């Protein structure tokens, strides 16, 4: 019999124990109820909820939810004399002494119970990242295909901020259908797919018709005008012509054209190719649409050479960029530096993983290059263009005047000006003699950079066939089709899928099912095995983590106390923590020897695993959720009309920086304090420019010294985080403050009262951010929280909505100039530490380092166990911190202490 206070659940051969519902919570002692009623409830009931704290909801059940943590806060406030507030009547000594021992006793009991119960890690299904990584390693799939598998599955729910909690990883009929569909995707496109047809395409830019056209015409022998966009034809013309639309400026609505001398071109045919001074005026749509026949790798070869330019026109390098499906979810961009001289070109190769995407999705492929701040070498002659463009600008003035509700008289004056402008522009189109294009007078054309492009080739998809996963399944080849071969196949495959040895009964069941299905459905041998593999991929023993224990006899007794994981369960728990995937051969070997839990062996394995490239998945998923990187795309991007310097390169680099920084701390095993303040940053060229750091070149991230001014270093000066915690136009100091408290101290800020959101954008005379935040302090219910919270956000106000440093307020129409409010970022932490700058703020946080270490440890333990961490777990948290303390709380030491803890090794 199982103990009566526990319910027993058997899933996939593993026995789980779940506390039974407690029913009605025990009543509070009379002395405690009386104390709360007399001294607390006025400020902490449903109507007031000062500081977001409600005592009317607390019960005597310290094991329920976060009850123990809330009671601990009550005890600390009373012992410190902070509550009741000084302006309220003070409780008698007898009242306090009657209440606090009871709270302390209950906290001690719940802590002991939690320690005795061990990790209490519930069985759960894989999240979508873990599933994608597991099938990747099971079938040797390409990493890019694995990420597609990840995207095909719906987003997972979160517990404690992470997608590893069983409460957020439910399994219902719809979810199972998704897993079955994705299993089909994996098997059909990456394991049991047919040999792909490889296409080879060539492109000669001199002979092709340019997609955009080159606005060129000529007169044939009969005197008729012929338009062309073929470079070879244009290059042979003695008198190339451009055209002017008649009678309207808009060439699409005009019925006729006037032809005038064309003028110069920013390209020329040379040495069998095309030399460009300006943009590449072609892109081959067909290659993207007909060239990509399935997801996979494609090789694009381009013959190219370059001249970087001279003097003021010189570029640091000439970079050729290959773009596919730009702006779509399947976008892929690669670039290469063209270092070959323009008269000695060579072939450059792009190897790109391209995806089909759903029907109708953009699949255009194009080449581009940076020819120098986007300055066009050829411009339309101002004698023609300025006159034509003026009618557009005057029309815009009229539209703005109407929107601003200007007087009818003022609008009428503008209308008359427009009539005059249109008349002059119309006459200009009739009389302008050309040439249409002239060399840009602002540029030194002879010294401009130039790029030469010759023949281009496209080949793909480039795949290995049969795929590695298929060859591993059919290890003896695909010629055998006997029943014994089916058993041999699954005898090898099933232990890898279940992440443990399998019993004869388990092997018999899948072999029998596969052979019966083959006969009933009249399947070929290959298809029958495919269906058997799909059956395994949809099994709870594959999908559920925690199911790796060897099946127990049905009569086996279980205990409600902490139970050590068996070797196979522990190998999987460790692997899914650090790699988000199944164990490798070495972990399986140690599990089979039952030596993985040996302290020395475990320590060596953790070190090995963190040095493996697969540890990037720990960075991507733990740090990606801890630092909110996964949510960056859900924020409001900066308004590029105002922040004109903000570009795609800065956006992408900002998203990568927190992960690269975390990876550096992990790889070098640095103290956790580096997340608060560090003497280095991990940046690429685009981010270095944003931060004002010289000497960083290229797209790759690398560690460099942080500026001596202390503005960067640690995570609080990272552009991606600061941009996410803004609204695209202005900073959101309260949101930033809440993020800092939750992320760094694991102290989530209570939700605001109903119908309270961010402060509205200022529509009156610009006020400082501090003056606007003071609105929060005008009511007692808001001020009780904001007086504690706001300093954590105000400290970061020197960073604008893009993470750029500022001394004066910008955004909301402010330019950060002398007319904008100066920033006052001073404040005080709850412990009384004061600061006047972000540098002093980070120093104050370092003074509270223990709070941060504790918060980080709780976050990591929550991620590792897949459940919330509360006060009842404080003994485990303190033990992890104590082990890591002698080595300055280094990141790897915190991880080592976590996996060595009783919590991580029990269920």
C-alpha positions in Angstrom: 0.0 0.0 0.0 1.1 3.5 -0.8 1.0 6.1 2.1 -2.4 7.6 2.4 -1.3 11.1 2.1 0.2 10.5 -1.4 -1.4 9.7 -4.7 0.4 7.2 -7.0 0.8 7.8 -10.7 2.4 5.3 -13.0 3.5 6.6 -16.4 5.7 4.6 -18.8 6.9 2.4 -16.0 7.9 5.2 -13.6 6.2 5.7 -10.3 5.5 9.3 -9.3 4.3 10.5 -5.9 2.1 13.6 -5.8 0.8 15.2 -2.5 -2.9 14.8 -2.2 -5.0 17.9 -2.1 -5.1 19.2 1.5 -8.7 20.4 1.5 -9.4 23.4 3.7 -6.3 25.0 5.1 -5.8 25.0 8.9 -6.9 28.2 10.7 -4.4 30.7 12.0 -3.7 30.8 15.7 -5.9 33.4 17.4 -3.0 35.5 18.5 -1.8 35.7 14.9 -5.2 36.5 13.5 -5.6 39.3 16.1 -2.2 40.8 15.3 -2.9 40.9 11.6 -6.4 42.3 12.1 -5.1 45.1 14.5 -1.9 46.1 12.8 -1.7 44.8 9.2 -5.0 44.4 7.4 -5.8 48.1 6.9 -2.9 48.4 4.5 -2.7 44.9 3.1 -6.3 43.8 2.2 -8.0 43.6 -1.2 -8.8 47.3 -1.2 -5.3 48.7 -0.4 -2.7 46.0 -1.0 0.2 48.3 -0.1 3.4 47.3 -1.9 1.3 44.7 -3.8 1.2 42.6 -0.6 -2.1 41.0 0.6 -2.3 39.4 4.0 -6.0 38.6 3.8 -5.0 35.7 1.5 -2.5 34.1 3.8 -3.4 30.8 5.4 -1.7 28.5 7.9 -0.7 26.2 5.1 2.9 27.1 4.7 3.4 24.5 1.9 0.8 26.1 -0.4 2.2 28.1 -3.3 4.5 30.9 -2.1 2.9 31.0 1.3 6.1 30.3 3.1 7.9 33.1 1.3 5.2 35.6 2.2 5.2 34.5 5.8 9.0 34.9 5.8 8.6 38.5 4.5 6.1 39.2 7.3 8.5 37.8 9.9 11.4 39.8 8.6 9.4 43.1 8.5 8.2 42.6 12.1 11.6 41.7 13.5 13.2 44.7 11.7 10.6 47.0 13.1 9.6 48.1 9.6 6.0 47.0 10.0 3.7 48.3 11.1 4.9 51.7 9.8 6.2 54.2 12.3 3.1 56.4 11.9 0.9 53.5 13.0 0.3 52.4 16.6 3.1 50.1 17.7 2.2 46.5 18.8 2.7 45.5 22.4 5.7 43.3 23.0 3.5 40.5 24.1 1.6 40.6 20.8 4.8 40.3 18.8 6.2 37.5 21.0 3.0 35.5 20.6 3.1 35.6 16.8 6.7 35.5 15.6 7.7 32.1 17.3 4.8 30.4 15.6 5.8 31.8 12.1 9.5 30.8 12.7 8.4 27.2 13.8 6.2 26.8 10.7 9.0 28.0 8.4 11.4 25.5 10.0 9.0 22.6 9.6 8.2 23.4 5.9 12.0 23.7 5.2 12.7 20.3 6.8 9.9 18.7 4.9 11.2 20.2 1.6 14.7 18.9 2.2 13.4 15.4 3.1 11.3 15.3 0.0 14.2 16.0 -2.3 14.0 17.6 -5.8 10.3 16.8 -6.3 10.8 17.0 -10.1 7.7 16.0 -11.9 7.7 14.0 -15.1 7.1 16.2 -18.1 7.1 16.1 -21.8 10.0 17.6 -23.8 9.6 21.2 -24.8 9.9 22.1 -28.4 13.6 23.0 -28.2 14.4 19.7 -26.5 12.4 17.7 -29.0 14.1 19.4 -32.0 17.5 18.8 -30.5 16.7 15.2 -29.6 15.6 14.2 -33.1 18.6 16.1 -34.4 21.0 14.0 -32.5 18.9 10.8 -32.9 19.0 11.1 -36.7 22.1 13.2 -37.3 19.9 16.1 -38.8 21.3 19.4 -40.0 21.2 22.1 -37.3 19.2 24.3 -39.6 16.5 21.6 -40.1 16.4 21.1 -36.3 15.6 24.8 -35.9 12.8 24.4 -38.4 11.4 21.5 -36.4 11.5 23.7 -33.3 9.5 26.4 -35.1 6.9 23.9 -36.3 5.9 23.1 -32.7 3.8 25.6 -30.8 5.4 27.8 -28.1 5.5 26.1 -24.7 4.1 27.5 -21.4 6.4 28.8 -18.8 6.9 28.2 -15.1 9.1 30.5 -13.1 10.1 32.2 -16.4 11.3 29.0 -18.1 9.8 26.6 -20.5 10.9 23.5 -18.6 8.1 23.3 -16.0 5.6 20.4 -16.1 2.8 22.8 -15.3 3.4 24.5 -18.6 4.1 21.4 -20.6 0.7 19.8 -20.8 -0.1 17.1 -23.3 -3.6 17.0 -24.8 -5.1 15.6 -28.1 -4.1 18.7 -30.0 -0.6 18.6 -28.7 -0.2 15.0 -29.6 -1.4 15.7 -33.1 1.3 18.3 -33.4 4.0 15.8 -32.4 2.7 13.3 -34.9 2.8 15.9 -37.7 6.3 16.9 -36.8 7.4 13.2 -36.6 6.1 12.9 -40.2 8.1 16.0 -41.2 11.3 14.7 -39.7 10.9 11.2 -41.3 9.7 12.4 -44.7 12.1 15.2 -45.3 15.2 14.2 -43.5 15.3 10.4 -43.0 13.1 8.5 -45.5 13.2 11.1 -48.3 13.9 10.3 -51.9 17.2 11.3 -53.5 16.9 15.0 -54.4 17.4 16.3 -57.9 20.3 18.7 -58.0 19.9 21.8 -60.2 22.8 23.7 -61.7 22.0 27.2 -63.0 24.3 29.8 -64.6 23.8 33.6 -65.0 25.7 35.9 -67.3 24.8 39.4 -66.2 26.0 41.0 -69.5 23.5 39.0 -71.5 20.5 38.9 -69.2 17.6 41.3 -69.3 17.8 43.4 -66.1 14.8 42.9 -63.9 14.4 46.6 -62.9 15.3 47.8 -66.4 17.9 50.4 -67.2 15.6 53.0 -68.8 17.4 53.0 -72.1 16.1 53.4 -75.6 17.5 53.8 -79.1 16.3 54.5 -82.7 16.4 51.6 -85.1 17.0 51.9 -88.8 13.4 52.9 -89.5 13.6 55.7 -86.9 11.3 53.9 -84.4 12.2 54.0 -80.7 13.1 50.7 -79.1 13.5 50.2 -75.3 16.0 47.7 -73.9 17.5 46.6 -70.6 20.1 44.1 -71.9 23.6 45.4 -71.0 25.3 44.0 -74.1 22.8 45.8 -76.3 23.2 49.1 -74.4 27.0 48.9 -74.4 26.9 48.8 -78.2 24.7 51.9 -78.7 26.3 55.1 -80.1 23.5 57.3 -78.8 21.6 55.7 -75.9 18.5 57.6 -74.9 16.6 58.1 -71.7 12.9 59.1 -71.6 10.7 61.7 -70.0 7.0 60.8 -69.4 4.4 62.8 -71.2 2.1 64.6 -70.2 2.4 63.6 -66.5 5.4 63.3 -64.2 4.3 59.7 -63.3 5.7 57.4 -66.0 3.1 54.7 -65.2 0.0 57.0 -65.8 1.6 58.9 -68.8 0.5 57.9 -72.3 3.7 59.0 -74.1 7.4 59.6 -73.7 10.0 62.1 -74.9 13.4 60.8 -75.6 16.6 62.7 -74.7 20.3 61.7 -74.4 20.7 59.3 -71.6 24.0 60.5 -70.1 26.5 58.3 -68.2 25.9 54.9 -66.6 27.2 53.8 -63.2 28.2 50.4 -64.8 30.3 49.3 -67.7 31.0 46.1 -69.5 34.7 45.1 -69.1 36.7 41.9 -69.5 33.6 39.7 -70.0 31.8 41.0 -67.0 30.2 44.1 -65.5 32.0 46.8 -63.5 29.8 48.7 -61.0 30.2 52.1 -59.5 26.8 52.0 -57.9 24.3 49.4 -56.8 24.0 46.0 -58.5 21.0 46.7 -60.7 19.9 43.1 -61.1 18.7 40.3 -58.9 17.6 37.0 -60.3 14.1 36.2 -58.9 14.0 32.9 -60.8 17.0 31.4 -58.9 15.2 31.9 -55.6 11.8 30.5 -56.8 12.9 27.7 -59.1 16.3 27.0 -57.6 15.1 26.1 -54.1 13.3 22.8 -54.5 13.6 21.7 -50.9 15.2 22.8 -47.6 18.9 22.3 -47.8 22.3 23.7 -48.6 22.9 25.6 -51.8 26.2 26.7 -53.3 26.3 30.1 -55.1 29.6 31.0 -56.9 30.3 34.5 -58.0 33.3 35.7 -60.0 34.3 39.0 -58.6 37.1 41.6 -58.1 37.1 45.0 -56.5 38.8 48.4 -56.2 38.3 49.9 -52.7 38.7 53.4 -53.8 41.2 56.1 -52.8 41.4 59.0 -50.4 38.1 60.4 -49.2 36.2 57.9 -51.4 38.0 54.8 -50.1 36.2 52.0 -48.3 37.8 49.8 -45.6 36.8 46.8 -47.6 34.4 45.8 -50.4 31.9 43.3 -49.1 29.6 41.3 -51.4 26.3 40.2 -49.8 24.1 37.3 -50.8 20.4 37.7 -49.7 17.6 35.2 -49.8 14.0 35.8 -48.9 14.9 39.2 -47.3 12.4 40.3 -44.6 10.7 36.9 -44.3 10.9 34.3 -41.6 13.1 32.2 -43.8 15.6 35.0 -44.5 19.2 34.0 -45.0 22.1 36.5 -45.5 25.8 35.8 -46.0 28.6 38.1 -47.0 32.2 37.8 -48.1 35.0 40.4 -48.4 36.1 40.8 -52.1 39.9 41.0 -51.7 40.8 40.1 -55.3 42.0 43.1 -57.4 39.4 44.3 -59.9 41.6 43.3 -62.9 42.4 39.9 -61.3 39.0 38.5 -60.1 38.5 35.2 -58.5 35.5 33.0 -57.6 33.8 33.6 -54.3 31.5 30.9 -52.9 28.4 31.3 -50.7 27.2 28.1 -49.0 23.7 28.9 -47.7 21.0 26.8 -46.0 17.8 27.9 -47.8 14.2 26.9 -47.0 11.2 26.5 -49.2 8.8 28.1 -46.7 5.0 28.0 -47.1 3.4 28.7 -50.5 3.4 32.4 -51.4 6.4 33.3 -49.2 9.0 35.6 -50.6 11.9 33.5 -52.1 13.8 36.2 -54.0 17.6 36.0 -54.2 19.8 39.0 -54.8 23.3 40.3 -54.5 24.3 43.7 -53.1 27.4 45.6 -52.1 28.3 48.6 -50.0 29.5 51.2 -52.5 30.0 54.0 -50.0 27.2 55.4 -47.8 24.7 54.7 -50.5 25.8 57.7 -52.6 24.6 57.3 -56.1 27.4 58.0 -58.7 24.8 59.1 -61.3 22.0 61.5 -60.5 19.2 62.9 -62.5 20.1 66.3 -63.9 18.8 69.0 -61.4 17.7 71.1 -64.4 15.0 68.5 -64.9 14.6 66.7 -61.6 14.3 69.7 -59.2 11.5 71.2 -61.2 9.6 67.9 -61.3 10.1 67.1 -57.7 9.0 70.5 -56.5 5.4 69.7 -57.4 5.5 66.7 -55.1 6.9 68.7 -52.2 4.3 71.5 -52.6 1.6 68.9 -52.7 2.9 67.5 -49.4 2.9 71.0 -47.9 -0.8 71.3 -48.7 -1.6 67.9 -47.2 0.2 68.9 -43.9 -1.5 72.3 -43.8 -4.9 70.5 -44.0 -3.9 68.0 -41.3 -2.8 70.9 -39.1 -6.0 72.8 -39.8 -4.4 75.8 -41.2 -6.5 78.7 -42.4 -8.4 78.4 -45.7 -6.4 81.5 -46.9 -3.1 79.9 -46.2 -4.1 76.6 -47.9 -5.4 78.6 -51.0 -2.0 80.3 -51.4 -0.3 76.9 -51.4 -2.8 75.6 -54.0 -2.0 78.5 -56.3 1.7 77.8 -55.9 1.0 74.1 -56.8 -0.8 75.2 -60.0 2.2 77.3 -61.0 4.6 74.6 -60.1 2.7 72.0 -62.2 2.6 74.3 -65.2 6.3 74.9 -65.0 7.0 71.2 -64.6 4.8 70.4 -67.5 6.6 72.9 -69.7 10.0 71.6 -68.4 9.1 68.0 -69.6 8.4 69.4 -73.0 11.6 71.4 -73.4 14.3 69.7 -71.3 17.0 68.6 -73.8 19.0 66.3 -71.6 21.1 64.5 -70.8 18.8 62.8 -68.3 21.7 61.5 -66.0 24.9 63.3 -65.0 27.8 62.3 -62.8 27.1 63.2 -59.1 29.1 66.5 -58.7 29.6 65.8 -54.9 31.7 62.7 -55.6 35.2 62.1 -57.0 34.1 59.5 -59.6 37.7 58.6 -60.5 38.5 57.6 -56.9 35.2 55.8 -56.2 35.1 52.1 -55.2 34.2 49.7 -58.0 33.1 46.1 -58.1 33.5 43.7 -61.1 31.1 40.8 -61.4 31.5 38.0 -63.9 29.6 34.7 -64.3 27.5 33.4 -61.4 26.5 29.8 -60.7 23.9 28.2 -58.5 23.9 24.5 -57.4 21.7 22.6 -55.1 20.4 21.2 -53.0 23.7 19.7 -51.8 22.8 16.8 -49.6 24.3 13.5 -48.5 22.1 10.6 -49.6 21.1 8.3 -48.0 21.0 10.6 -44.9 23.1 9.6 -41.9 20.0 8.8 -39.9 18.7 6.4 -42.6 22.1 4.7 -42.9 22.2 4.3 -39.1 18.7 2.7 -39.0 19.4 0.3 -41.9 22.9 -0.4 -40.6 23.2 -3.6 -42.8 21.9 -1.9 -45.9 18.5 -1.7 -47.5 18.6 -5.0 -49.4 17.7 -7.1 -46.4 14.0 -7.4 -45.7 13.7 -10.4 -43.3 11.8 -10.2 -40.0 15.0 -10.7 -38.0 16.3 -7.5 -39.5 13.3 -5.6 -38.1 14.2 -6.8 -34.7 17.9 -5.9 -35.1 16.9 -2.4 -36.3 14.7 -1.7 -33.3 17.1 -3.4 -30.9 19.6 -0.7 -31.8 17.1 2.2 -32.2 14.9 1.7 -29.2 17.5 2.3 -26.4 18.6 5.5 -28.1 15.0 6.7 -28.3 14.0 5.7 -24.8 17.4 6.8 -23.4 17.9 3.6 -21.5 18.2 -0.2 -22.1 14.9 -1.7 -23.1 13.2 -4.9 -21.9 12.5 -7.9 -24.2 8.8 -7.2 -23.8 9.2 -3.6 -25.0 11.2 -4.8 -28.0 8.7 -7.5 -28.8 5.8 -5.1 -28.8 7.3 -2.7 -31.4 8.5 -5.5 -33.6 5.2 -7.3 -33.5 3.3 -4.0 -34.2 5.6 -3.1 -37.1 5.3 -6.6 -38.8 1.5 -6.7 -38.3 1.2 -3.2 -39.7 3.3 -4.2 -42.7 1.1 -7.1 -43.5 -2.3 -5.3 -42.8 -1.4 -2.2 -44.9 0.7 -4.1 -47.4 3.7 -1.8 -46.9 7.1 -2.2 -48.3 9.9 -3.1 -45.8 11.2 0.5 -45.8 7.8 2.1 -45.2 6.9 -0.5 -42.5 10.1 0.4 -40.6 9.3 4.1 -41.0 5.8 3.6 -39.4 7.5 1.7 -36.6 9.9 4.6 -36.0 7.0 7.0 -36.0 5.3 4.9 -33.4 8.3 5.2 -31.2 8.6 9.0 -31.7 5.0 9.4 -30.5 5.5 7.1 -27.4 5.4 8.6 -23.9 8.7 6.8 -23.3 10.3 9.0 -25.9 8.4 12.2 -25.4 8.5 12.3 -21.6 11.6 13.3 -19.6 11.8 11.4 -16.3 10.5 8.2 -17.9 14.0 6.9 -18.3 14.0 4.7 -15.2 14.1 1.0 -15.7 10.6 -0.4 -15.3 9.9 -1.5 -11.7 8.1 -4.7 -10.9 4.4 -4.0 -10.3 4.7 -5.2 -6.7 7.6 -2.8 -5.9 7.0 -0.6 -2.9 7.8 3.1 -3.1 8.4 5.7 -0.5 7.1 9.3 -0.2 10.6 10.4 0.8 13.2 11.6 -1.6 14.2 8.8 -4.1 17.5 8.8 -5.9 17.3 8.8 -9.6 18.6 5.7 -11.3 21.6 6.1 -13.5 19.7 6.4 -16.7 17.3 9.1 -15.4 20.2 11.0 -14.0 22.1 10.9 -17.3 19.1 12.3 -19.1 18.5 15.0 -16.4 22.1 16.2 -16.7 22.1 16.1 -20.5 18.8 18.0 -20.9 20.0 20.6 -18.4 23.3 21.3 -20.2 22.6 20.3 -23.8 18.8 20.4 -24.1 19.2 17.0 -25.7 19.7 13.3 -25.0 22.9 11.9 -23.5 25.8 11.0 -25.7 27.8 7.8 -25.8 30.0 8.7 -22.9 27.1 9.5 -20.6 25.4 6.2 -21.6 28.6 4.3 -20.8 28.8 5.8 -17.3 25.1 5.2 -16.7 25.6 1.5 -17.6 28.5 1.4 -15.1 26.4 3.2 -12.5 29.3 5.6 -11.8 27.9 8.9 -13.1 26.9 10.1 -9.6 30.4 9.5 -8.3 31.4 13.1 -7.3 34.7 13.1 -9.2 33.2 11.5 -12.3 30.2 13.9 -12.2 32.5 17.0 -11.9 34.6 15.8 -14.8 31.5 15.2 -16.9 30.0 18.6 -16.2 33.3 20.2 -17.2 33.4 18.2 -20.4 29.8 18.9 -21.3 30.2 22.7 -20.8 33.2 22.7 -23.1 31.3 20.9 -25.8 29.8 23.0 -28.6 26.4 21.6 -27.6 26.6 23.7 -24.4 25.5 26.6 -26.6 22.0 25.2 -26.1 22.3 25.9 -22.4 23.3 29.5 -23.3 20.5 29.9 -25.8 17.8 28.5 -23.6 18.8 29.4 -20.0 20.4 32.7 -20.7 17.9 33.4 -23.5 15.0 33.2 -21.1 16.8 34.6 -18.0 17.9 37.7 -19.8 14.6 37.9 -21.9 16.5 37.5 -25.2 13.7 35.3 -26.5 11.3 38.1 -26.0 13.2 40.8 -27.9 11.2 40.3 -31.1 8.0 40.9 -29.1 9.1 44.4 -28.0 8.4 47.6 -29.9 11.4 48.3 -32.2 12.9 51.8 -32.2 11.2 54.4 -34.4 13.7 54.7 -37.3 12.2 58.0 -38.4 13.6 59.4 -35.1 16.5 57.0 -34.4 17.9 57.1 -38.0 21.1 55.3 -37.1 19.2 52.2 -35.9 19.5 49.5 -38.6 19.1 45.8 -39.1 22.7 45.1 -38.2 22.4 46.9 -34.9 19.1 45.1 -34.2 20.6 41.7 -34.9 23.9 42.4 -33.0 21.9 43.7 -30.0 20.0 40.4 -29.8 23.1 38.4 -29.9 25.2 40.3 -27.4 23.6 39.0 -24.1 24.1 35.4 -25.3 27.7 35.9 -26.4 28.5 37.7 -23.1 26.9 34.8 -21.0 28.9 32.3 -23.1 32.1 34.1 -22.4 31.4 34.1 -18.7 30.6 30.4 -18.9 33.5 29.4 -21.1 36.1 31.3 -19.0 34.3 30.2 -15.7 34.2 33.8 -14.4 32.5 35.0 -11.2 28.8 35.8 -11.4 29.6 39.4 -10.4 30.6 40.0 -14.0 26.9 40.1 -14.9 26.6 43.2 -12.7 29.9 44.9 -13.7 32.8 43.7 -15.9 35.9 45.2 -17.3 35.1 43.7 -20.7 32.4 43.6 -23.3 31.7 41.0 -26.0 30.8 42.9 -29.2 31.2 43.0 -33.0 31.9 46.0 -35.2 28.3 47.3 -35.3 27.8 47.2 -31.6 31.3 48.7 -30.9 30.4 51.6 -33.1 27.1 52.0 -31.2 29.1 52.0 -27.9 31.9 54.3 -29.2 34.5 51.6 -29.0 37.3 51.8 -31.6 39.4 49.0 -33.2 36.7 46.3 -33.6 36.2 45.1 -37.1 33.9 42.4 -38.7 30.7 40.7 -37.8 32.2 38.1 -35.4 31.8 38.8 -31.6 34.9 39.0 -29.5 36.0 40.1 -26.0 37.4 43.5 -25.8 38.1 45.9 -22.9 35.1 47.9 -21.8 35.5 51.7 -22.0 37.1 53.3 -19.0 34.0 55.5 -18.4 32.1 52.6 -16.9 29.1 53.0 -19.1 29.3 49.5 -20.5 30.3 46.2 -18.9 27.9 43.8 -17.4 24.4 43.3 -18.7 22.9 46.6 -17.6 24.5 48.6 -20.5 23.5 46.1 -23.2 21.6 47.8 -26.1 19.3 44.8 -26.8 18.0 44.6 -23.2 17.6 48.4 -23.0 15.8 48.5 -26.3 13.4 45.7 -25.3 12.6 47.7 -22.1 11.5 50.7 -24.1 8.5 51.5 -26.4 10.4 52.4 -29.6 10.3 56.1 -28.9 11.0 56.6 -25.2 12.4 54.7 -22.3 10.2 53.0 -19.8 12.0 53.3 -16.4 9.3 51.4 -14.4 9.5 48.5 -16.9 13.3 48.5 -16.7 13.2 48.6 -12.9 10.8 45.6 -12.7 13.1 43.7 -15.1 16.2 44.4 -13.0 14.4 43.3 -9.8 13.0 40.1 -11.3 16.1 39.2 -13.4 18.9 40.0 -11.0 17.3 39.7 -7.6 14.5 37.2 -8.4 12.1 39.6 -6.7 9.2 40.1 -9.1 7.4 43.4 -8.7 3.7 42.9 -7.8 1.3 43.8 -10.6 -0.1 47.4 -10.5 -3.6 48.2 -9.3 -6.3 47.6 -11.9 -6.4 50.0 -14.9 -2.9 51.3 -14.3 -0.4 51.1 -17.1 2.7 52.9 -18.3 2.8 56.7 -17.9 1.3 58.3 -21.1 3.6 60.1 -23.5 3.9 63.8 -22.7 1.7 66.0 -24.8 2.5 69.2 -23.0 5.7 71.1 -22.4 8.5 68.5 -22.1 9.1 67.4 -18.5 11.9 65.4 -17.1 11.4 61.6 -16.7 11.8 62.1 -12.9 9.1 64.7 -12.8 6.8 62.3 -14.7 7.6 59.4 -12.4 6.7 61.5 -9.4 3.1 61.1 -10.5 3.4 57.6 -9.2 4.0 58.9 -5.7 0.9 61.1 -5.5 -1.3 58.2 -4.3 -0.5 56.0 -1.3 -1.4 52.8 -3.1 1.0 53.5 -6.0 3.8 55.2 -4.0 4.3 52.3 -1.6 5.7 50.2 -4.5 7.3 52.9 -6.6 9.4 54.4 -3.9 11.2 51.1 -3.8 11.0 50.1 -7.5 11.6 53.4 -9.4 15.3 53.9 -8.5 16.2 50.7 -10.3 14.8 52.1 -13.5 15.9 55.7 -13.1 19.5 54.5 -12.7 19.4 53.4 -16.4 17.9 56.6 -17.8 21.3 57.6 -19.4 20.5 54.9 -22.0 17.9 55.9 -24.6 15.4 53.6 -26.4 18.2 52.2 -28.5 20.7 51.8 -25.6 22.7 54.8 -26.8 24.2 56.9 -24.1 22.6 60.3 -23.4 23.0 63.1 -20.9 19.7 64.8 -21.8 16.3 63.3 -22.5 15.4 62.4 -26.0 12.4 60.7 -27.7 8.9 62.0 -27.6 10.0 64.9 -29.9 13.0 65.7 -27.8 16.4 65.7 -29.5 18.7 65.4 -26.4 20.0 69.0 -27.0 20.3 71.9 -24.7 16.5 72.5 -24.9 15.8 69.0 -23.5 15.6 68.2 -19.8 18.9 67.1 -18.1 18.8 63.7 -16.7 18.9 63.1 -12.9 19.5 59.3 -12.4 20.3 59.5 -8.7 18.5 57.2 -6.2 18.7 54.9 -3.3 18.5 51.1 -2.9 16.2 49.6 -0.3 19.2 49.0 2.0 20.0 52.8 2.0 22.9 52.7 -0.5 22.8 55.9 -2.5 24.0 56.5 -6.1 24.2 59.5 -8.5 25.2 57.7 -11.7 24.8 54.4 -13.4 28.4 53.6 -12.4 27.6 54.2 -8.7 24.4 52.2 -9.2 26.3 49.2 -10.4 28.7 49.6 -7.5 25.7 49.6 -5.1 24.4 46.4 -6.7 27.9 44.8 -6.2 27.5 45.8 -2.5 24.3 43.7 -2.6 26.1 40.9 -4.4 24.7 38.2 -2.1 21.2 39.1 -3.1 22.1 38.7 -6.7 23.9 35.4 -6.2 20.9 34.1 -4.3 18.5 35.3 -7.0 20.6 33.7 -9.8 20.9 30.4 -7.9 17.1 30.3 -7.5 16.7 31.0 -11.2 19.1 28.2 -12.2 17.6 25.7 -9.7 14.1 26.5 -11.1 15.4 25.9 -14.7 17.2 22.7 -13.6 14.2 21.2 -11.7 11.4 22.5 -13.9 9.4 23.9 -11.0 9.1 27.1 -9.0 11.6 27.7 -6.2 10.1 29.1 -2.9 11.2 29.8 0.6 10.8 26.1 1.5 13.8 25.4 -0.8 16.1 27.9 0.9 18.3 25.3 2.5 19.2 23.8 -0.9 19.8 27.3 -2.3 22.1 28.1 0.6 24.0 24.8 0.2 24.7 25.5 -3.5 25.9 29.1 -2.6 28.1 27.8 0.2 29.8 25.3 -2.1 30.4 28.0 -4.7 31.6 30.7 -2.3 35.3 29.6 -2.0 35.7 30.1 -5.8 34.0 33.5 -5.9 30.7 32.2 -7.1 32.0 31.3 -10.5 29.4 30.3 -13.0 30.6 26.8 -13.6 31.0 26.3 -9.9 27.3 27.3 -9.4 26.3 24.8 -12.0 28.6 22.1 -10.5 27.0 22.7 -7.1 23.5 22.5 -8.5 23.9 19.2 -10.2 25.7 17.8 -7.2 22.8 18.8 -4.9 20.4 16.4 -3.4 17.6 18.2 -5.1 19.0 17.6 -8.6 19.8 13.9 -7.9 16.4 12.9 -6.5 12.8 12.9 -7.5 
